[in-house]
Structures are given as C-alpha cells and as structure tokens.
C-alpha cells in the first residue's frame, strides 16, 4: 500500500478537463491507479468528515478517531517545510502558527491550501 499524495491527486484531477482527450484519459487512469495503490475506495475519499460508515453501529468505534495533527497530510507538509534550512524567520513563525491551529482543529481552509501550494512550489 502506498500513501495517498493529496497534492498529486489534486493535480491529476485538474488534468481531467484537458482539451486533449488522450491527456484527460491518461489523467483519469492515473487517478484510478493512485487511489487503488493507496488501497482506498472512492467512498473513502468522498465521504463527508461527519458521515458515519453505512451499516456500522452508532458507537464511538463506528468512526475512526481523528488523526493527530502531525500525522495529517497538512501536518506532514508543515513538518517537511519546517525542516528546511532556507526559510525566513517570518515564514518559520507562520508555519509554527499553522501547526498550532491545525493541532487545535482551527486551521482555515485557505491557510491549508497555502501550505500545500508552498510545499509544491518548494518541492517539500
């Protein structure tokens, strides 16, 4: 099983609208392969966070516990960015703030998108 790279998956999904049908089809096949390699289903990817598993008991065990912030994809990106030696003090402080917000469950979606874009740009 390979870990799902969310940024890569989003990039592939963006290619589905290509004007060239062959490029769009290749992207669709790579999306399918990426999801399969991560041993996930479309239901796993698309289920709302507050949805329960169909057919599961309505006990606390019916839904997996939330991942600790450092173990989420955004948390791992922040850790990789913070490990870099070429960051300004300001950016390092901002990433520390994002890390705390993520741990508190208060990271704004725009900030999460910024973190992903920054990581992609810096190759983190």
C-alpha positions in Angstrom: 0.0 0.0 0.0 1.3 3.4 -0.9 0.3 6.6 0.9 -2.0 8.8 -1.0 -0.3 12.1 -2.0 -3.2 14.5 -1.9 -1.4 17.3 -3.8 -0.6 14.9 -6.6 -4.2 13.6 -6.7 -5.5 17.2 -6.9 -3.1 17.9 -9.7 -4.3 14.8 -11.6 -7.9 15.8 -11.1 -7.1 19.2 -12.5 -5.9 17.5 -15.7 -9.3 15.8 -16.3 -10.5 18.9 -18.0 -7.7 18.9 -20.6 -8.8 19.7 -24.1 -6.8 16.7 -25.4 -8.9 13.6 -24.8 -5.9 11.4 -24.6 -4.3 13.6 -21.9 -7.6 13.6 -19.9 -8.0 9.8 -20.2 -4.4 9.3 -19.1 -5.0 11.5 -16.1 -8.2 9.6 -15.3 -6.4 6.3 -15.4 -3.6 7.6 -13.2 -6.1 8.9 -10.7 -7.7 5.5 -10.6 -4.4 3.8 -10.2 -3.3 6.2 -7.4 -6.5 5.5 -5.4 -6.1 1.8 -5.9 -2.4 1.8 -4.9 -3.4 3.6 -1.7 -6.0 0.8 -1.1 -8.8 3.3 -0.9 -12.2 3.5 -2.4 -14.0 6.5 -3.8 -16.3 6.3 -0.8 -13.2 6.6 1.4 -12.2 9.7 -0.4 -15.6 11.4 -0.8 -17.4 10.6 2.4 -18.0 13.8 4.4 -16.0 14.0 7.5 -19.0 13.9 9.8 -20.7 10.9 7.9 -20.9 7.5 9.6 -20.0 4.3 7.9 -23.1 2.7 6.4 -24.1 -0.4 8.3 -21.8 0.4 11.2 -23.1 0.6 14.7 -23.6 4.2 16.0 -21.0 3.7 18.7 -17.8 5.8 19.0 -15.9 3.0 17.3 -18.1 3.4 14.2 -15.8 6.3 13.0 -12.1 6.3 13.3 -10.6 8.8 15.7 -9.2 12.0 14.1 -5.6 11.8 13.2 -3.2 13.8 15.4 -2.3 17.0 13.6 1.3 16.0 12.8 0.1 12.8 11.1 -2.3 14.5 8.7 -1.1 15.3 5.2 -1.1 19.1 6.0 0.8 18.3 9.3 3.4 16.3 7.4 3.8 19.1 4.9 4.3 21.7 7.7 6.9 19.4 9.3 8.8 19.0 6.0 8.7 22.7 5.4 9.9 23.5 8.9 12.8 21.0 8.4 14.2 23.2 5.6 17.1 25.5 6.4 16.3 28.1 3.8 13.2 29.6 5.4 12.9 33.1 6.6 12.2 33.7 10.3 8.8 35.1 9.4 7.8 32.1 7.3 9.0 29.8 10.0 6.9 31.6 12.6 3.8 31.5 10.3 4.3 27.7 9.8 4.5 27.3 13.5 1.2 29.2 13.9 -0.4 27.0 11.2 0.9 23.9 13.1 -0.8 25.1 16.3 -4.0 25.9 14.5 -4.0 22.5 12.9 -3.5 20.8 16.2 -6.4 22.8 17.6 -8.6 21.9 14.6 -8.8 25.6 13.7 -6.7 25.8 10.5 -8.6 27.8 7.9 -9.0 26.0 4.5 -7.3 28.9 2.8 -4.3 28.5 5.0 -4.3 24.8 4.3 -4.4 25.5 0.6 -1.5 28.0 1.0 0.6 25.3 2.8 0.0 22.8 0.0 0.9 25.4 -2.7 4.0 26.5 -0.8 5.1 22.8 -0.3 4.6 22.1 -4.0 6.5 25.2 -5.1 9.4 24.4 -2.8 9.3 20.7 -3.5 8.7 19.8 0.1 
